[in-house]
């Protein structure tokens, strides 16, 4: 009887434990990277890191957990976890957070080869073949419980007061949701349907996080299309501005919460790094938001319908890079684009949490794009080969050597001074 009472008491205290009140960390700059090689990232002097975590990877194929196996529970369901994957995440997160790097997880779902995991993690209306990253199954009772259990596990392990395996401060929920045919696959859907589904998915993640941390941050994920869309069919993609407006409206109707925005301001043409040539405007009707017109976002987040507790939502740039083309001046143009982008981000001031460069190393499965600070070895997917000039420029960012490192690139983008980039 005493053991049963003790177990009940522990369960009760766990359910009503006060979330960790540690404030969101401050850093000297938003300098960040989607990290592949931890020692190299630390040598580069990053303050922020982006790391993918997959919900399908967290789950073990076995329905019943073995003795001692990690599990996650919610709503009367218990799910066995893939311990090797969990420990691999520890090895990515802890060396960075131990060095004071602010770690943000990109919480995504891929299509698992295991049928049970697919059914638990993928939206039931998703196309069975199309799409790379998927909308979560927050629809069926077991799928919804699985999502709640997994996000609670992530928060408890890496975002709580007892985060002994490394500390995570940001969650980006899903990926580039305004291109839902490819990056938030949930079947054919109107923008209203996407906003409704996504608000529910983000809210569930936020609730899990708030059980364990009072100040870690949740972000929406959008690609660079603003009033334009990345597909002719309106049931396969939607304008980012419309989606964020509908999301905000839906959140207010259900009880507003402190969501934030993770945006990907790639150049208008992903295969041309010269973002200073982008055909964009500086108002809310611009077709795309790139590094050339970032101030569109800060203005939007400062409008009354976007405020939370009287303040603008936080903004991060969490996936964007500059392609190495076949032009003779390609390496110089890539480095110039980074210098231009860094100076643009700095001029947004405290509005920006992080600027994660993408990629660390070229990836052979990225549609021919060569975005890396490093090239990849021929014949490999992403094994590092050679540092590019952008590597040295990146390292100089947020150091006394930045001005001298960046100044030679002014001529390439047609500027006499970086002060010409002051927001309009």
C-alpha positions in Angstrom: 0.0 0.0 0.0 2.8 2.4 0.9 4.5 1.7 -2.4 1.3 2.4 -4.3 0.8 5.7 -2.4 4.4 6.7 -3.1 4.0 5.9 -6.8 0.8 8.0 -7.0 2.5 10.9 -5.2 5.4 10.9 -7.6 3.0 10.8 -10.6 1.0 13.7 -9.1 4.1 15.8 -8.4 5.4 15.1 -11.9 2.1 16.2 -13.5 2.0 19.5 -11.6 5.8 20.3 -11.4 6.6 23.9 -12.0 8.4 24.4 -15.4 11.9 25.6 -15.3 12.0 29.4 -15.1 15.5 29.9 -16.5 15.3 32.8 -19.1 16.0 32.3 -22.7 19.8 32.8 -23.1 21.2 36.0 -24.6 24.2 35.9 -27.0 26.5 38.5 -28.5 25.0 37.9 -32.0 22.7 35.6 -34.0 25.6 33.8 -35.7 24.5 30.2 -36.2 24.7 27.1 -38.4 22.8 24.0 -39.2 25.5 21.8 -37.7 27.0 18.7 -39.3 30.6 18.7 -37.8 30.6 19.8 -34.1 34.4 20.6 -33.8 34.3 22.7 -37.0 31.2 24.5 -35.9 32.8 25.4 -32.6 36.0 26.6 -34.4 33.7 28.8 -36.5 32.6 30.5 -33.3 28.8 29.9 -33.6 26.4 31.0 -30.9 23.3 29.2 -32.3 22.9 25.7 -33.8 20.1 24.0 -35.7 19.7 20.3 -35.5 17.0 18.0 -37.1 15.1 15.6 -34.8 12.6 13.2 -36.4 9.6 11.9 -34.7 9.7 8.7 -36.7 13.3 8.2 -35.7 12.3 8.5 -32.0 9.9 5.6 -32.2 10.9 2.0 -31.9 9.1 -0.5 -34.3 8.2 -2.7 -31.3 4.8 -2.1 -29.9 5.7 -3.3 -26.4 8.8 -2.0 -24.7 11.5 -4.3 -23.5 12.6 -4.2 -19.8 14.6 -1.0 -19.3 13.7 0.5 -22.6 12.8 4.2 -22.8 9.1 4.9 -23.3 6.9 8.0 -23.7 3.2 8.1 -22.6 0.1 10.3 -23.1 -3.6 9.9 -23.0 -3.4 6.3 -21.8 -1.1 5.2 -24.6 2.6 4.2 -24.1 5.1 4.1 -26.9 8.5 2.4 -26.9 11.4 4.6 -28.1 14.5 4.0 -30.2 17.2 4.3 -27.5 20.1 4.4 -30.0 18.5 7.4 -31.8 17.9 9.2 -28.5 21.5 8.7 -27.5 22.7 9.9 -30.9 20.7 13.1 -30.3 22.4 13.5 -26.9 25.8 13.3 -28.7 24.7 16.1 -31.1 23.1 18.4 -28.5 25.3 18.1 -25.4 28.7 19.1 -26.9 27.2 22.2 -28.3 25.1 23.3 -25.3 27.9 22.6 -22.9 29.9 25.2 -24.9 27.1 27.8 -24.5 25.7 27.3 -28.0 21.9 27.9 -28.1 20.5 24.8 -29.7 17.3 24.7 -31.7 15.6 21.5 -32.8 13.8 21.3 -36.1 11.0 18.8 -35.2 10.1 17.0 -38.4 8.6 13.7 -39.6 9.8 11.6 -42.5 7.9 8.7 -44.1 9.1 5.6 -42.1 9.5 2.3 -43.9 7.7 0.8 -40.9 3.9 0.8 -41.4 3.1 1.2 -37.7 5.4 4.2 -37.3 4.0 5.7 -40.5 0.4 5.4 -39.2 1.4 6.9 -35.8 3.4 9.8 -37.1 2.0 10.9 -40.5 -1.2 12.8 -41.1 -3.8 10.3 -42.3 -4.7 12.4 -45.4 -1.1 12.7 -46.6 -0.3 11.5 -50.0 1.1 8.0 -49.8 4.1 8.8 -52.1 4.5 12.6 -52.4 6.3 14.8 -49.9 9.6 14.8 -48.1 8.7 16.0 -44.6 5.2 15.3 -43.4 2.4 16.9 -41.3 2.0 15.1 -38.0 -0.8 12.7 -37.2 -2.7 14.8 -34.7 -6.0 13.4 -35.9 -6.5 9.8 -34.7 -6.6 9.2 -31.0 -3.4 7.1 -30.9 -1.6 9.4 -33.4 -2.5 12.5 -31.3 -1.3 10.7 -28.1 1.9 9.7 -29.9 2.6 13.3 -30.9 2.0 14.6 -27.4 4.1 11.8 -25.8 7.0 12.4 -28.1 7.0 16.1 -27.7 6.8 15.7 -24.0 9.7 13.3 -24.0 11.8 15.8 -26.1 11.0 18.6 -23.7 11.6 16.6 -20.6 15.0 15.2 -21.8 16.4 18.4 -23.4 14.5 21.4 -22.3 13.8 20.9 -18.6 15.6 21.9 -15.4 17.0 18.3 -15.4 18.3 18.4 -18.9 21.5 16.5 -18.2 21.8 15.3 -21.8 22.2 18.8 -23.2 19.9 21.8 -23.4 17.6 22.8 -26.2 16.1 26.3 -26.3 14.1 26.4 -29.5 11.7 24.2 -31.4 10.9 24.7 -35.0 7.7 22.8 -35.6 7.6 21.1 -39.1 9.2 22.6 -42.1 8.3 25.2 -44.8 4.6 24.7 -44.2 3.5 27.1 -46.9 4.9 24.6 -49.4 2.8 21.8 -47.8 2.9 19.6 -51.0 6.5 18.9 -50.3 7.5 20.0 -46.8 4.3 19.6 -44.7 2.6 16.9 -46.7 -1.1 16.5 -45.5 -2.8 15.9 -48.9 -4.6 18.4 -50.9 -5.7 21.2 -48.6 -6.8 24.9 -48.7 -4.8 27.5 -46.8 -7.5 27.6 -44.2 -7.2 23.8 -43.7 -3.4 24.0 -43.5 -3.6 26.9 -40.9 -6.1 25.0 -38.8 -4.1 21.8 -38.8 -0.7 23.6 -38.2 -2.0 25.7 -35.4 -3.2 22.6 -33.6 0.1 20.8 -34.1 2.2 23.8 -33.0 -0.1 24.3 -29.9 0.4 20.7 -28.8 4.2 21.1 -29.1 4.0 24.3 -27.2 2.0 22.8 -24.4 4.5 19.9 -24.1 7.3 22.4 -23.9 5.6 24.7 -21.4 5.2 21.7 -19.0 9.0 21.7 -18.7 10.3 25.2 -19.6 8.7 28.6 -19.1 10.9 30.4 -21.6 12.1 28.0 -24.4 10.6 29.1 -27.7 8.4 27.5 -30.4 8.6 28.7 -34.0 6.5 28.4 -37.1 8.4 27.4 -40.3 7.9 29.3 -43.6 9.9 29.4 -46.9 10.5 32.7 -48.7 7.2 33.0 -50.7 5.2 35.8 -49.1 2.3 36.8 -51.4 3.4 34.3 -54.1 3.2 30.6 -53.6 5.5 27.7 -54.6 3.0 25.7 -56.6 0.3 26.6 -59.2 -2.3 24.5 -57.4 -3.7 26.4 -54.4 -4.3 23.1 -52.7 -0.6 22.2 -52.7 1.0 25.5 -51.6 -0.1 28.8 -50.2 1.3 32.3 -49.7 3.3 32.6 -46.4 1.7 35.9 -45.5 -1.8 34.4 -45.7 -0.8 31.3 -43.7 0.7 33.3 -40.9 -2.3 35.7 -40.8 -4.7 32.8 -40.6 -2.6 31.0 -38.0 -2.5 34.1 -35.8 -6.3 34.5 -36.1 -6.9 30.8 -35.2 -4.5 31.0 -32.3 -6.3 34.1 -30.9 -9.7 32.4 -31.3 -8.5 29.4 -29.3 -6.5 31.4 -26.7 -3.3 33.0 -27.9 0.1 31.7 -27.0 3.7 32.8 -27.6 4.6 31.3 -31.0 7.4 32.8 -33.0 8.5 32.8 -36.6 11.4 30.8 -38.3 11.7 32.1 -41.8 13.9 30.9 -44.7 14.9 34.1 -46.8 16.7 32.3 -49.6 17.4 34.4 -52.7 14.5 34.6 -55.1 16.2 32.1 -57.3 17.8 29.5 -55.2 20.4 28.9 -57.9 21.6 32.5 -58.0 23.2 33.7 -54.8 23.1 37.3 -55.8 20.3 38.2 -53.4 21.0 41.9 -53.8 19.5 41.6 -57.3 16.2 40.1 -56.2 13.1 41.6 -57.7 11.2 42.3 -54.5 9.5 45.2 -52.9 9.8 46.6 -49.3 6.1 46.4 -48.5 3.7 43.7 -47.3 2.6 42.9 -50.9 6.1 41.7 -52.0 6.0 38.3 -53.7 8.9 37.0 -51.7 10.9 37.9 -48.7 14.7 37.4 -49.2 17.7 38.9 -47.5 17.2 42.0 -49.6 13.9 43.0 -47.9 14.0 41.3 -44.5 12.4 44.4 -42.9 9.0 43.3 -44.4 9.0 40.6 -41.7 9.8 42.8 -38.7 7.2 45.3 -39.8 4.6 42.5 -40.1 5.4 41.1 -36.7 5.0 44.6 -35.2 1.4 45.0 -36.5 -1.4 44.8 -33.8 -2.8 41.4 -35.0 0.6 39.8 -34.6 1.6 41.0 -31.2 1.7 38.8 -28.1 1.5 40.5 -24.7 2.0 43.8 -26.5 5.3 42.8 -28.1 6.3 41.5 -31.5 6.9 37.8 -32.0 10.5 36.7 -32.1 12.1 36.1 -35.5 14.8 33.6 -36.6 16.3 32.7 -40.0 16.8 29.0 -39.7 17.5 27.6 -43.1 19.1 29.5 -46.0 22.2 29.4 -48.0 23.9 30.6 -51.2 24.6 28.4 -54.2 28.0 28.0 -55.8 27.1 28.4 -59.5 29.2 27.6 -62.6 30.2 31.2 -63.1 33.9 32.0 -62.8 33.2 34.3 -59.8 30.9 31.8 -58.0 33.0 31.5 -54.8 33.3 35.3 -54.5 29.5 35.7 -55.1 28.7 33.1 -52.4 30.9 34.8 -49.8 29.5 38.2 -50.9 26.0 36.9 -50.3 26.9 35.9 -46.8 28.4 39.3 -46.0 25.4 41.1 -47.4 23.0 38.8 -45.5 24.9 39.2 -42.2 24.9 43.0 -42.5 21.2 42.9 -43.2 20.4 40.7 -40.2 22.5 42.9 -37.9 20.4 45.9 -38.9 17.3 44.2 -37.6 18.8 44.4 -34.1 17.2 42.6 -31.2 14.2 41.4 -33.3 16.3 38.4 -34.4 17.1 35.4 -32.3 19.3 33.4 -34.7 20.7 33.2 -38.3 21.4 29.6 -39.0 23.4 29.2 -42.2 22.5 26.2 -44.4 24.6 24.1 -45.2 27.7 23.2 -43.3 28.8 20.8 -46.1 27.4 20.4 -49.6 24.8 17.6 -49.9 24.6 15.6 -53.1 20.9 15.0 -52.5 19.9 18.6 -52.5 18.8 19.0 -56.1 22.2 20.0 -57.3 22.5 23.0 -55.0 26.0 23.6 -53.6 25.3 25.7 -50.5 28.1 24.5 -48.1 30.8 26.3 -46.2 32.6 23.1 -47.3 32.4 21.2 -50.6 31.7 17.5 -50.4 34.1 14.9 -51.6 33.3 13.6 -55.1 31.2 10.4 -54.9 30.0 11.0 -51.4 26.7 12.5 -50.1 28.1 15.0 -47.6 31.7 14.0 -46.6 33.6 17.3 -46.2 36.3 18.0 -48.8 37.5 21.6 -49.1 36.7 24.8 -47.2 35.4 27.6 -49.3 36.1 31.4 -48.9 32.8 31.7 -47.2 34.1 29.6 -44.3 36.7 32.2 -43.4 34.2 35.0 -43.8 31.7 33.2 -41.6 34.4 32.7 -38.9 35.1 36.4 -38.9 31.4 37.3 -38.3 30.9 38.7 -34.8 34.7 39.2 -34.3 36.9 42.3 -34.5 38.1 41.0 -37.8 34.7 41.2 -39.5 35.1 44.7 -41.1 38.3 43.9 -42.8 37.1 40.4 -43.9 33.8 41.8 -45.3 34.9 45.0 -46.9 36.4 43.4 -50.1 33.0 42.1 -51.0 31.2 45.5 -51.1 32.2 46.0 -54.8 30.7 42.7 -55.9 27.2 43.7 -54.7 27.6 47.3 -55.9 27.8 49.0 -52.5 30.3 51.6 -51.2 29.3 51.0 -47.5 27.3 48.4 -45.7 25.4 51.3 -44.1 23.5 51.5 -47.4 21.6 48.5 -46.2 19.9 50.3 -43.3 16.2 49.1 -43.3 13.8 51.3 -45.2 
